[in-house]
Amino acid sequence: MNQDNNVVDAELPIIKPTVGRVVLYVVPKGDYLTTIDDDPIPAFVTAVINDRTINIHTFDVVGVTAGRASVPLVQPGDDIPSVGGYCKWMPYQIGQAAKTEALGEKLSELEDEIIG
């Protein structure tokens, strides 16, 4: 995350959220969930509203669980919300999406060479 301009780094297509995937939940100030050094905590996607809004079930560093509805999901390149909690993809997931995108582009180039 780029703290200077409050935008997640990366120029990637949207990563489609699906039920069961794990994301990171950035806990808002004043929430009862416990974090260490304001690090995000893991959350399971329990419902997908759209590509940028999900429902989650999360657990903090001491095992307290909580459900959250209509949580913003910050996609690579999106602005980070200035207030409230939000979810984001793990760096590994963003890296995998980048590799998949690059592979798809190369495959398209090869298809163009072979076919026409």
C-alpha positions as CSV (number, residue, x, y, z in Angstrom):
1,M,0.0,0.0,0.0
2,N,1.3,3.4,-0.9
3,Q,0.8,5.5,2.3
4,D,1.7,8.8,0.4
5,N,-1.3,8.9,-2.0
6,N,-3.6,6.5,-0.1
7,V,-3.8,4.1,-3.0
8,V,-3.0,0.4,-3.2
9,D,0.0,-0.1,-5.6
10,A,-0.5,-2.2,-8.8
11,E,-2.1,-1.9,-12.1
12,L,-4.1,-5.1,-12.2
13,P,-7.6,-6.2,-13.3
14,I,-10.1,-6.7,-10.6
15,I,-9.7,-9.9,-8.5
16,K,-13.1,-11.5,-8.3
17,P,-14.1,-12.3,-4.8
18,T,-15.7,-15.6,-4.1
19,V,-17.2,-17.2,-1.0
20,G,-14.6,-19.1,1.0
21,R,-11.6,-17.0,0.0
22,V,-9.4,-15.4,2.6
23,V,-8.8,-11.7,2.6
24,L,-7.2,-9.3,5.1
25,Y,-9.5,-7.1,7.2
26,V,-8.2,-3.7,8.3
27,V,-9.9,-3.1,11.6
28,P,-11.2,0.5,12.1
29,K,-10.1,2.6,15.1
30,G,-12.4,2.0,18.1
31,D,-13.5,-1.5,17.1
32,Y,-13.4,-4.1,19.8
33,L,-11.3,-6.6,17.7
34,T,-7.7,-6.8,18.9
35,T,-4.8,-6.4,16.5
36,I,-1.0,-6.1,16.9
37,D,0.5,-2.9,15.7
38,D,-2.7,-2.2,13.6
39,D,-1.9,-5.2,11.4
40,P,-4.9,-6.5,9.4
41,I,-6.5,-9.7,10.5
42,P,-7.7,-12.7,8.4
43,A,-11.3,-12.9,7.2
44,F,-13.3,-15.4,5.3
45,V,-15.6,-14.1,2.5
46,T,-19.1,-15.3,3.4
47,A,-21.0,-13.4,0.7
48,V,-20.2,-11.4,-2.4
49,I,-22.3,-8.3,-2.9
50,N,-20.2,-7.1,-5.9
51,D,-16.5,-7.0,-6.8
52,R,-15.9,-4.3,-4.2
53,T,-18.3,-5.2,-1.4
54,I,-18.3,-8.4,0.6
55,N,-19.6,-9.9,3.8
56,I,-16.9,-11.5,6.0
57,H,-16.4,-13.5,9.2
58,T,-13.1,-12.6,10.9
59,F,-11.2,-13.5,14.0
60,D,-8.7,-11.3,15.8
61,V,-5.3,-12.2,17.4
62,V,-6.9,-13.5,20.6
63,G,-9.6,-15.6,18.9
64,V,-12.6,-13.2,19.1
65,T,-14.8,-13.7,16.1
66,A,-17.0,-11.3,14.4
67,G,-19.2,-11.0,11.3
68,R,-19.2,-7.9,9.2
69,A,-21.7,-7.0,6.4
70,S,-21.1,-4.8,3.3
71,V,-17.4,-4.3,3.9
72,P,-15.5,-2.5,1.2
73,L,-13.0,-4.7,-0.7
74,V,-10.1,-2.6,-1.9
75,Q,-9.0,-3.8,-5.3
76,P,-5.4,-3.1,-6.6
77,G,-5.3,0.5,-7.7
78,D,-8.4,1.6,-5.7
79,D,-8.4,4.4,-3.1
80,I,-8.3,3.2,0.5
81,P,-11.3,4.3,2.5
82,S,-10.5,7.2,4.8
83,V,-12.9,5.9,7.5
84,G,-14.2,2.5,8.6
85,G,-12.8,-1.0,8.2
86,Y,-12.1,-2.5,4.8
87,C,-10.7,-5.6,3.3
88,K,-7.8,-6.0,0.9
89,W,-6.2,-8.9,-0.9
90,M,-3.0,-10.4,0.5
91,P,0.2,-9.6,-1.4
92,Y,0.5,-13.2,-2.5
93,Q,-3.0,-13.0,-4.1
94,I,-2.1,-9.8,-5.9
95,G,1.1,-11.4,-7.1
96,Q,-0.7,-14.5,-8.4
97,A,-3.2,-12.2,-10.2
98,A,-0.4,-10.3,-11.9
99,K,1.2,-13.6,-13.0
100,T,-2.1,-14.9,-14.4
101,E,-2.7,-11.6,-16.2
102,A,0.9,-11.7,-17.7
103,L,0.4,-15.3,-18.8
104,G,-2.9,-14.5,-20.4
105,E,-1.4,-11.7,-22.4
106,K,1.5,-13.9,-23.6
107,L,-1.0,-16.6,-24.5
108,S,-3.0,-14.1,-26.6
109,E,0.2,-13.0,-28.3
110,L,1.1,-16.6,-29.2
111,E,-2.5,-17.3,-30.4
112,D,-2.2,-14.2,-32.7
113,E,1.1,-15.5,-34.1
114,I,-0.2,-19.0,-34.7
115,I,-3.6,-18.2,-36.0
116,G,-3.0,-15.1,-38.0
